[in-house]
Amino acid sequence: MILLEPAGAEALLLVLAEQPDEQLPLRIAVLAEHIRDEMGELLTDLVPGWTSLLLHYDLLRTNHRELAERLTPLLERWLSEPLSAHGGRLYEIPILYNGEDLGEVARLCRLSATQVIELHAAIEYRVGAIGFAPGFAYLGELDPRLALPRRATPRTAVPAGSLAIAERQTAIYPQCSPGGWHLIGRCPWRLFDLERTPPSPLALADRVRFRSIGEHDFIAEGGLL
């Protein structure tokens, strides 16, 4: 059941599911595109989450009630339309698996470091949400054998490009920031750049595969050891 809930004076939250699933990010991306096409002139921003879509609107053009009325038939069509299983762009991202928590992750998961790398790189992930920091893409779902709670003590500064895991998710920190995830590798690419259009290559529902590389390739891809 879809819920439409006011979120302040100028926003409406669409709760689209109780739990995330593999196809929901792609379905939310499709819904966001439909909403932009049909009522974009009323909106100031669309913010997708794992199970929701937040609509910020222009209070001088519409209100909660009018927006909900216009959304109702659109949501009914969205629920019934077929969906491609392989939508979203596919990115293959190089990773030097040398994160400072790799050994501890292996110990806690009762695996070798090589097994952690193999399990992490074996999955095709989906971008389920973007937030926390500009360009920070939450990717799921991680192999359950690698699922760990966040660190008890977060770091005050995680280097840009750090590949990390927590719970059933994985992500790359696009810029230096605080963080409480377990660091297992480094990406040589710059994943957020305000001088680029768009600033971040990853968008909701995109697919990601990780490719293990050595130090030589890491430097060749633009990384700094």
N, C-alpha and C positions, 0 to 999 in steps of 0.2 A: 504494500500500500504506500502510495506517495503522499508525503505530508508537505504542506506549504505553511511555513511558519514565519511571522514577522521577525526581523533581526535588526532592531533599531528603527529609526524613523524613515530611513531611505534604503532599506534592503529587505529582500525576501529570500528565505532559505528553502530550497527544495531538498527534502530528505528522500532519496530515491531507493534506498535499500537499507536493511538492518545490518548486513554484513557485506564486505567487499567480496568480489569474485573475479576470476580471470578476465571476463569480458566486460565488466562494469566500467573500467576506465575508458574503453573505446566507445561504449554506449553513451557515457556522459559527454565525451568529446563530440559525438554526433548531435546530441541534444543541444549542447552549447552552440554549435554551428547553426542549427535550426532556429534557435532563439535569436541569435544575432541577425539572421536573415529576415526574420519576421517582425522583430520589434527592437532592433538595434538602436533606433533613434530615441528610444525611451531609457536606454541603459547607459551607465557610466563605466561599469566593469562587470565581468563574470569571473568568479573564483571557484574552480572545481576542487572537490575533495575526494577522498576514497569512496564515499557513499552519498555525496551531496553536491549541490551546485548553488552557490550564493550569488544572487542577482542584486547588484547595486543600481538604483534607478534615479532618474532625475525627478525630484519631487514637484517641479514646476510642470512636468508633462504627464505624470501618472501618479497612482497611489497603490497601496497594497491590494485593495479590492479590484480595481480595474486590471491590474497586472495579473492577478490570479484568474480572473475571468478569461483573459486572452490566452493564458497558459493552458487552461483546461483541455481544449480540443487538441492543442499541439502535443501535450503529454499523452493523450489517448492514442494519437497517431504514432508517437515515438515508441510506445509500449508494444505496438503490433508490427512494426516494420522489421524486416529481416536484417541481419548484420553479418558482414564478412568476418570470418574468424581470424584473418591475418591483416586487419587494418592497422594503420599507423606505420610510420617509417621505421626501418630497421637500421640500427647503428651497431657497428662492431668497434668496441672501444679497447685500445691496448692498455694493459695493466702490468706494472712491475710488482709482483706479489712479494713485497718485502716490508710490509707494515710492521710497526713496532709491537703490535698486539698479536701478530700471527702465531707465535709460539704459544701464547697464553690461550688463544682461541682453540688451538689444536689440543692443548691439555684439557681444557674444560669440556670439549666435545669428544674427548677420548679418541682422537684421530691423529694422524701424522700431519705435518704442515703440507706435505704433498697432497694428501687426501683432501684437506681443506681447500686448497687451490683447485683441485680437479672438480670437487663438488660445486664450488662457487662458479666456475667457468662453464659448467655443463648446462646451465639453465638459460633459456631465453626469458628475460624479464620484461615487464610492462611498466611504463611510467603511470603511476596511479594518482599522483598529486605532485604539485610543485609549491614549495613554501619553506618556512623557517628562515631561509636566506634567499636572495635573488638567484634563480637558476638551480636551486637545490631540488633535484628530482628524486622522489621516493620511488624505488623500484621493488616490485614484488612478483612472486613470492619466493623467498629464500628456501633452499632445501631444509626440511625440518631438522636434519642432523646438525645444522649449523646455527640453529636458533638459540640465541643467548639474550638475557636481559641487558639493558644498558649498563654501562660501567657505574659502579657505586659512586665514584668520584669523577665528574666530568672534567675534561681538560679546558683550560682557559683559552687555549689557542691551538686549533687543529690546522695544519698547513693546507693551503689550497691544493686541490688535486688528490687529496687523501681518499682512498676507497675504504668504506666502513660498512659494518653490519650491526644490526640490533633487532631483536625479536625475529620476525620473518621478513625483514626488509633490508635492502642494501642501497647505498647512495655514494656519490662522490661529492665532497665538499668543494663548491666552485670558487670559494675565496676563503682566506684565513678567518676562522671564527671559533667561538667556543663550541664544544661538542662532547657528547657522552657516549658515542658509538665506539665500537671496537675497530681499530685501524688494521687492515690486512694488506693494503697495497697502495700504489700511487699511479695516477694517470698523468701522462705527459701533456695532455691537451688542456687548453684553457676553455672551460665550459661556461664562462660568463664574461662578456665583453661589451660594455656600453657603446663602443664604437662600431659594433657589428649589428646587422639587422637580419633576424632578430638577435638580441643579445645572447640568448641561450639557444643552442641547437635542439635541445630536447624539449618536447611538448607532450601534453597529456595524451596517453594512449600509444605513444611511440614504443618501439621494442628495442631492447638492448641485449647484446651478447658481449661478453668480456673475453679478450684474447690475451693469454699470458705471454709476456715478452721478457727478454733479458736486459741487462743494463745498457748494452750497446744500442739496441733498438729503442730503448727509452730515451737516450740522448738524441738519437736520430729523429725521433718523433717530436723533439722540442723540449724534452724534460731536462731538469737540472738535478744532478745527484747531490 
